[in-house]
Amino acid sequence: MKIIETEIPDVVVIEPRVFEDERGFFCESYNERVLQEKANIVERFVQDNHSRSAKNVLRGLHYQIKQSQGKLVRVVAGEIFDVAVDLRASSKYFGQWIGVNLNAKNKQQLWIPAGFAHGFVVVSEYAEVLYKTTDYYAPQYERSLLWSDPDLAIAWPLEVEPTVSAKDRAGKLLKEAEVFA
């Protein structure tokens, strides 16, 4: 596996070695030892999630203020623009975001540690997203940051107004949101 650093050092792109031939492909999508040694990802994963969304569906920006979740995100069908926003008030990167195209072809994954909001928009006809989390879903602690917050100025690759849930339309602006210490 290759570890690719981003502008926020705690968020990394993980690129697996892919072996392809006329039969198809094989890749190792998760190896705890390699992630510990190469990327210092020592968290224990407790839950796997799988979503399917149509083109222009935007999910997020979600986080849990307690039982904060680290997420290891990958796409097994289609393509998304995946975003992580640093909500750690003590971080010099507070309020900054990283955006990465993840797709079934490149098989890259994005590691988003606890303390970040996460969201994505589907840029292909549909996408299936799998992600591991370091803590369990706790709806009582779930929060949503407004995806279109002008202070964040996320460069979503949108051609039309995205399809967004009522919960995500009601997301908070960063300046009003609960954040991490």
For each residue, the residues with C-beta under 8 A, 3 or more apart:
1: 14 15 16 17 28 31 34 35 38
2: 14 15 17
3: 12 13 14 15 38 39
4: 12 13 14 15 108
5: 9 12
6: 9 11 12 13 98 100
7: 93 96 98
8: 11 84 86 93 96 98
9: 5 6 12
10: 113
11: 6 8 84 98 110 111 112 113 116
12: 3 4 5 6 9 39 110 111
13: 3 4 6 100 108 109 110 111
14: 1 2 3 4 35 39 72 108 109 110 111
15: 1 2 3 4 106 107 108 109
16: 1 27 28 29 107 108 109
17: 1 2 27 28
18: 25 26 27 107
19: 25 26 27
20: 24 25
21: 24 25
22:
23:
24: 20 21
25: 18 19 20 21
26: 18 19
27: 16 17 18 19 107
28: 1 16 17 31 34
29: 16 74 107 109
30: 35 72 132
31: 1 28 34 35
32: 35 36
33: 36 37
34: 1 28 31 37 38
35: 1 14 30 31 32 38 39 41 111
36: 32 33 39 40 41 42
37: 33 34
38: 1 3 34 35
39: 3 12 14 35 36 111
40: 36
41: 35 36 70 72 111
42: 36
43: 70 113 114 134
44: 134
45: 48 72 132 133 134
46: 133 134 135 136
47: 132 133 135 136 137
48: 45 130 131 132 133
49: 130 131 132 133 137
50: 128 129 130
51: 59 128 129
52: 77 126 127 128 129
53: 57 59 122 126 127 129
54: 57 122 125 126 163
55: 122 123 124 125 126
56: 121 122 158 159 160 161 162 163
57: 53 54 121 122 162 163 164
58: 119 120 121 122 147 156 158 162 163 164 168
59: 51 53 62 119 120 121 165 168
60: 83 117 118 119 120 144 145 147 168
61: 83 85 117 118 119 144 145 146 147 168 171
62: 59 117 118 119 142 143 144 145
63: 68 69 87 116 117 118 142 143 145
64: 67 68 69 135 137 138 141 142 143
65: 68 141 143 178 180
66: 138 141
67: 64 135 136 138 141
68: 63 64 65 114 115 135 180
69: 63 64 114 133 134 135 137
70: 41 43 111 112 113 114 133 134 135
71: 110 111 112 118 131 132 133 134
72: 14 30 41 45 109 110 111 112 131 132
73: 82 102 109 110 112 118 120 129 130 131
74: 29 102 107 108 109 110 129 130 131
75: 78 79 80 102 103 104 127 128 129 130
76: 104 128 129 130
77: 52 104 126 127 128
78: 75 103 104 122 124 125 126 127 128
79: 75 101 102 103 104 105 122 123 124 127
80: 75 101 102 103 120 121 122 123 124 127 129
81: 99 100 101 120 121 123 156 157
82: 73 99 100 101 102 110 118 119 120
83: 60 61 97 98 99 118 119 120 154 156
84: 8 11 97 98 110 112 116 117 118
85: 61 95 96 97 116 117 118 145 152 154 174
86: 8 91 93 94 95 96 97 115 116
87: 63 94 95 115 116 117 145 174 177 179 180
88: 91 93 94 115 116 179 180 181
89: 94 179 180 181
90: 94 180 181
91: 86 88 94 115
92:
93: 7 8 86 88 96
94: 86 87 88 89 90 91 179
95: 85 86 87 151 152 174
96: 7 8 85 86 93
97: 83 84 85 86 152 154
98: 6 7 8 11 83 84 110
99: 81 82 83 154 155 156
100: 6 13 81 82 108 110
101: 79 80 81 82 106 123
102: 73 74 75 79 80 82 106 108 109 110 120 129
103: 75 78 79 80 106 108 124 127
104: 75 76 77 78 79 107
105: 79
106: 15 101 102 103
107: 15 16 18 27 29 74 104
108: 4 13 14 15 16 74 100 102 103
109: 13 14 15 16 29 72 73 74 102
110: 11 12 13 14 71 72 73 74 82 84 98 100 102
111: 11 12 13 14 35 39 41 70 71 72
112: 11 70 71 72 73 84 116 118
113: 10 11 43 70 116
114: 43 68 69 70 134 135 180
115: 68 86 87 88 91 180
116: 11 63 84 85 86 87 88 112 113
117: 60 61 62 63 84 85 87 143 145
118: 60 61 62 63 71 73 82 83 84 85 112
119: 58 59 60 61 62 82 83 145 147 168
120: 58 59 60 73 80 81 82 83 102 129
121: 56 57 58 59 80 81 156 157 158 162
122: 53 54 55 56 57 58 78 79 80 126 127
123: 55 79 80 81 101 127 157
124: 55 78 79 80 103 127
125: 54 55 78
126: 52 53 54 55 77 78 122
127: 52 53 75 77 78 79 80 103 122 123 124
128: 50 51 52 75 76 77 78
129: 50 51 52 53 73 74 75 76 80 102 120
130: 48 49 50 73 74 75 76
131: 48 49 71 72 73 74
132: 30 45 47 48 49 71 72
133: 45 46 47 48 49 69 70 71 136 137
134: 43 44 45 46 69 70 71 114
135: 46 47 64 67 68 69 70 114 138
136: 46 47 67 133
137: 47 49 64 69 133 142
138: 64 66 67 135 141 142
139: 142
140:
141: 64 65 66 67 138
142: 62 63 64 137 138 139
143: 62 63 64 65 117 172 177 178
144: 60 61 62 167 168 170 171 172
145: 60 61 62 63 85 87 117 119 149 152 171 172 173 174 177
146: 61 149 168 171 172 173 174
147: 58 60 61 119 154 156 162 164 168 171
148: 154
149: 145 146 152 153 154 171 173 174
150: 153
151: 95 173 174 175
152: 85 95 97 145 149 174
153: 149 150
154: 83 85 97 99 147 148 149
155: 99
156: 58 81 83 99 121 147 162
157: 81 121 123
158: 56 58 121 161 162
159: 56
160: 56
161: 56 158
162: 56 57 58 121 147 156 158
163: 54 56 57 58
164: 57 58 147 168 169
165: 59 168 169
166: 169 170
167: 144 170 171
168: 58 59 60 61 119 144 146 147 164 165 171
169: 164 165 166
170: 144 166 167
171: 61 144 145 146 147 149 167 168
172: 143 144 145 146 176 177 178
173: 145 146 149 151 176 177
174: 85 87 95 145 146 149 151 152 177 179
175: 151
176: 172 173
177: 87 143 145 172 173 174
178: 65 143 172
179: 87 88 89 94 174
180: 65 68 87 88 89 90 114 115
181: 88 89 90
